[in-house]
Amino acid sequence: MPGTGRGQRDLTNPEGLGPYLRVEDVRFLGIRDCFVEGRAELAAPKIPVVTVGHIRA
């Protein structure tokens, strides 16, 4: 997750000044309903996820 300091260091903290965002301030909007695995990964750091189906409803 770029900006939060999670993930591959050269992509998430390229200038060594991060993390730029607090995980508790991150929201993931528009993940496809079928990406169950991706939602599980986001649940570990307790990032709220809103699926495309929920947005359309």
N, C-alpha and C positions, 0 to 999 in steps of 0.2 A: 504494500500500500504506500505509494509515493506520498511523501509529506509526513507520515506518521513515524518513520524510522523502522517500519516493519518491511522485511523483504531484502532483496539483493542490495547491498550497501551502495554500490556505484549508481544504482537507479533511485534509491530512496533518500540518499543523502550525498548528492554529488559534490557539494561544496564544503561538506563537513560542518555545516551550521545547524543541522536539524536535530531533533525532529521539528518540523514546521507546524504541525497540527497535533492537537491532543486527540487520542483515539476516541475519547468520550464526546468530542465535538463532530465526529465524522458520521455521515448518513450515506447509505448506498441506495440510490433511486434508479429503478428501471432494470433490475436484473430479470432475466427471463425466468418464467415460472418453472421451466424444466431443469434449471441449473441447481438441483438440490445439493450437489457437492459443494458448489461455490457458496451457497447460503450457510452450510455447516461451518465452513472455514471462517466466515464472518461472524458466526455466533460465538466463537471462542473469545474474541476480544469484546464481545457484547456490542457490536456495531448494528444499529437498527437497519433493517433491509425492507424495502418496499418493492414488490414485484411489478412487472408490467401489467399483469392481470389486475392487481389491486389499483393501480393508477387508472386503468381503463374503466374500472367499475366506478 
